Amino acid sequence: MIKPNEYYENQSWILFYLNQKPIFTEQDGDYNALAIMDVATGLIHGMQMEPLKKVISEFEARLLLKQTEEKANGLPVSIYLASNLETHSIASAARSMNIKVVPKSYNEIYPIIAEAVSGFAMHVSA
C-alpha cells in the first residue's frame, strides 16, 4: 500500500484517469482526463485530455511528463501507473527520462486519488 506520508515531495508521481466515466463532448467525441499527481502532496501537476479511442503516443507522453516537470520543478524518482491505463508509451517515455516505472492496481492507488476523482466528477457533472 502506498502511504503518502512516507514520501517526500516530487519523489513519486501517480498517473491515472481523473474521470470514472468517459467525458462526452458533442463535437469531438468522448475523452478521458489523464492526470499526474504528486504522491506526497496530493497536488495534480499535470493533466491532459485524451480521446477515448486513441492511445497516447510516446511523444504525447513525453510532452505531458515534461510539462509536469516544469510545474513540479523537477522529475520524480518513480511514477506509479494505474492498471486501467494503456501504459506502454507512457512507461517508455518515463524510462527514457530516467524515471522508474511501477505498475499498480487501481485499488492500490484509489485511496490516494479518491478525493481528486470525486472532485473532478462533481466539477464535470456541474
C-alpha positions in Angstrom: 0.0 0.0 0.0 1.2 3.5 -0.9 1.4 5.8 2.2 1.9 9.4 1.1 3.5 10.4 4.5 6.4 8.1 3.7 7.3 10.1 0.6 9.0 13.5 0.1 7.7 16.0 -2.4 8.5 15.0 -6.0 9.8 11.6 -5.1 7.0 9.8 -6.8 4.0 10.6 -9.0 0.9 8.7 -9.9 -0.5 8.7 -13.4 -4.3 8.0 -13.6 -7.6 8.9 -15.1 -9.4 11.7 -13.2 -12.7 10.5 -14.7 -14.5 7.3 -13.9 -16.8 7.6 -16.9 -15.9 9.0 -20.4 -16.3 12.7 -20.7 -18.8 13.3 -23.6 -18.5 16.2 -26.0 -20.9 16.7 -28.8 -18.4 17.9 -31.4 -15.3 15.9 -30.6 -16.4 12.6 -29.1 -15.5 11.0 -25.7 -12.4 11.8 -23.7 -10.5 10.7 -20.6 -8.7 13.1 -18.3 -5.2 11.8 -17.7 -3.6 13.3 -14.6 -0.3 13.2 -12.8 -0.4 13.7 -9.0 2.5 14.0 -6.6 2.2 11.2 -4.0 3.5 13.2 -1.0 1.5 16.4 -1.5 -1.6 15.2 -3.4 -1.1 18.1 -5.9 -2.0 17.5 -9.5 0.9 18.9 -11.6 -0.2 17.7 -15.0 -3.4 16.9 -16.9 -4.2 16.1 -20.5 -7.5 15.3 -22.2 -7.1 12.1 -24.2 -9.6 10.9 -26.9 -11.2 7.8 -25.7 -10.4 5.7 -28.7 -6.8 6.9 -29.1 -3.9 5.6 -27.1 -1.4 8.3 -26.0 1.7 8.3 -28.2 5.2 8.2 -26.7 5.7 11.8 -28.0 2.5 12.9 -26.2 3.5 11.1 -23.0 6.9 12.7 -23.0 5.3 16.1 -23.5 2.9 15.5 -20.6 5.9 14.4 -18.4 8.0 17.5 -19.5 5.1 19.9 -18.8 4.6 18.2 -15.4 8.3 18.5 -14.7 8.1 22.3 -15.3 5.1 22.7 -12.9 6.6 20.4 -10.2 10.1 21.9 -10.6 11.7 18.5 -11.3 11.2 14.9 -12.2 10.3 12.2 -9.7 12.4 9.1 -8.9 9.4 6.9 -9.8 6.0 7.0 -11.3 3.1 4.7 -10.4 0.9 3.8 -13.4 -2.7 2.8 -12.7 -3.6 -0.6 -14.1 -6.6 0.7 -16.1 -4.3 2.8 -18.4 -2.7 1.7 -21.7 0.8 2.3 -20.4 3.3 1.1 -23.0 4.1 4.5 -24.5 3.9 6.2 -21.1 6.2 3.7 -19.5 8.7 4.0 -22.4 8.7 7.8 -22.2 9.2 7.7 -18.4 12.0 5.3 -18.6 13.7 7.4 -21.3 13.6 10.3 -18.8 15.2 8.0 -16.1 12.0 7.6 -14.1 11.4 4.2 -12.5 8.0 2.9 -13.7 5.9 1.0 -11.1 2.6 -0.5 -12.3 -0.1 -0.5 -9.5 -3.6 -1.8 -9.4 -6.3 0.8 -9.4 -7.4 -0.4 -6.0 -3.9 0.3 -4.6 -3.9 3.9 -5.8 -7.5 4.8 -5.3 -7.2 5.8 -1.6 -4.7 8.4 -2.7 -6.6 9.7 -5.8 -10.2 9.4 -4.5 -10.6 13.0 -3.5 -9.3 14.2 -6.9 -11.5 11.8 -8.8 -14.7 12.7 -6.8 -13.9 16.4 -7.1 -13.4 16.1 -10.8 -16.7 14.2 -11.1 -18.6 17.0 -9.3 -16.9 19.7 -11.4 -17.7 17.9 -14.7 -21.2 17.0 -13.8 -22.0 20.6 -12.8 
